[in-house]
Amino acid sequence: MSRRQSNQKGEMHMSPYEKRTLPWLARGLGILLILSLLAALLPWSALAAPATATKCATTYEVKRGDTLAKIGNRFGYAANQIVYVNKNWVKPYTIYVGQRICIPEKKSKEAPKLDSKYANAVAAHFAAGRTADSVLIYTFTYPATTVIVKVADASDASYKYTNVGTINIAAVGNNRSFKFKLPSALKNASKIRVCLKDRTTSYLQCVYPRTGS
């Protein structure tokens, strides 16, 4: 038999459970109605959660002799905060002369914790010279990794690179010169571009070699 019973006049009587529950249901429906009206009236941007991503206040071009610690001190940040906002970096967080890095807009999180050797590692730097048929590379402060040597015709906007060799910095160290033969197609090029690609970070650093070195 139903909990609701009719009296002789046809009126319905509610059970104690219904008397307790129905007012709460009515309130809930009222709240849902108000929220629906707000959603229809307010723009979506007003309902969205605030952005939490740290933005770049500016970008900085790495100079010779820079370290993450020096750059951080210049802008009032710890080295690990600089690393945190440059999301594509991986250990050993190498920076390169000419690289443009993000400087955070506001104080960022303290992760990751950086070993001091990463924070104080000097920016990777190399120079290049060119003869009629060869390119000469001199590395200064590259990390202990293997780099691929790539060359391209600088007059060609597509920069079609050709690999001419590798340098194992971990094995031979820095402050050394390396000579590589130019491809036949580039021997007569008026201007070439020489690049080192770090196999660990995939970062490509390029220079225009001096002629006659």
N, C-alpha and C positions, 0 to 999 in steps of 0.2 A: 504494500500500500504506500502511496506517495506520502512524503513528509508534510506536504501542504494539504490542509483539510478545509472544506467549504462549510460555512455555517448556513443556517436556514435562509439567510438573506442573500446568499450567493457570494459573500465576501470570502477572500482567501486569507488564511492565517499562516504566518511564516514560522518555521522552526527556530529555536534559539541559534543554531548554526548559521542559518540564513540571515538572521538579524545582525550577527556579528560580521559576516562576510560581505554582504552587499554594499554597505557604506564604503569599504575599502576598494571594492571593484569600481565604484562610481568615481572615487578620487583618482584611481589609476587611469581611468578613461579620460578624465578631465585633464590630467597632466599630459597624456599622449596627444590630446587635441591641441593643447597650448604649444607643445613642441612642434607639431605639424605646421601650425600657423607661423611660428618663428622661422622654420625652415623655408617656408614659401616666401616670407618677406625679406629675410636677410640674404645677402650674397654668400655664395659658397665659401669665399675667402674668409668671411667672418666666422664661419663655423669650423674651419680647418684648424688643426693643431699648429702652434707656432713652430717655425722652422728651427731646427737645432744644428744644422750644418754650419760650420765655421767658414766664413767667407774670407777672401783675400782682400786685405786693406790696400795692398800694393804688390807689385812684383819687384824682385831685386835681381840684378845681373851679377853673377859671381865673378869676382876679380881674382887675379893671381895672388896667392898667399892667403886667401880667405879660408876659414874653417866654419863649421856650423856654430861653434861656440862664439866666434867673433861676430858672425852675422846676427846671432840671437842677442848678444850684448848690445849691438848697434841699435836694435829696435825694441829692446826691453823684454826679450823672451828667452827662455831656456832653449838649448839646442833640441831637446826632445819635443818641445812644442812646435818648432819649425818642421821637424820630421812628421809630426802628427797630421798637419794640414796638407802636406805634400804626399797624398795617399799612394802614389805609384812607386814610392821608394821602397827598396828592400835592402837588407844588410849587404854590404857595410855602409849603406847610406852615403855613397860617394857623391860628391859635388864636383862640377867641372867648370873650368874657366869659360865664361860666356853663357853658362846655363842660367835660365830665368826661373826663380823659385818663388813660391807663394809666401807672403808675409801675412799672418793671420790678422783678422779685423779686431778680434778681442782675445782675451786670454783663453787658450784652448786647454784641453785635458793634458794631463801629465804623462800619458802613454805615447810611445813605448819608453821604457827606461833605457837610457843610452850608456853604453860603456864609454869611458872618457876617450878611448882611442878613436871612436867614431866621431865624437863631438869635436875632437882636436885634429882630425885628419885634414891635411892641406888639400885644397882643391886640385883635382887632376888637371895636368897641363902638358901639352906637347907642342913642338914646332916642326915645321917641314920645309925642305928645300927641294929644288928640282934641277935636273940636268936634262940633256936632250932625250935620253931614253930611260931615265930612272928617277925615283923619288926617294929622298933621304928623310928619315923620321928620327927625331930626338925626343925621348920621353923624359919628363922631369919628375912628376909626382903622381904617377899612376898607381892605383891600388894593385895588390898582388893577385892579379887575375890574367886571363888571356884575352887579348883584343884582336879583332879582325881589321886588317888594313884594307880600305876601300878607296877607289879613285873614280872621278867622274869628270866629264867635260863641263867646265863651268859656264860655257856659252849655251849649253843645252838646258833649258828651263826644267826639263823632266828629270834631270840628274840621274841618269842611268848608271848606277854604280857597278864597278867591277872589282871583285876581290883579288888582291894581289899577294896576300900572305897573312900570317898571324905573328903576334909577338906574345910570348909567354912571360909576362912581367914577373910572375911568381918565381920563375926559374932564373931569369937573367937580371932582374932588378931594374932600377931606373938610372938616369944619367948615362944612357948609352945611345948610340946611333944605330940605325937599321936601314939597309938599302934594299929597295925592291924595284924590279924591272917594270916599266910601264907597258901596258898593252899596246900593240901596234897602232890601234885606232886612236890612241891618245898622244902618241909621240909628237905629232904635228899640231896638237891643240894649243891655241894661243894662251889659254888659261885653264888650269885644272883645279879641282877641289879634292883635298885629301882628308879622309875621315878615319877615325878609330871607333870601332863599335865594341863596347864592353859586353862580353858574352854573359856575364852575370846579371847586369842590369838592363841590357839591350839599349843603353844610352849611346847616341851617335854624336860625337864631337868632331867638328870639321874646321879646317883652316885652308887658306890659300897659300901654297908654298912660294917661297922666294925663288926666283930663277937664277941659275948659275951657281947654286950652292954645291 
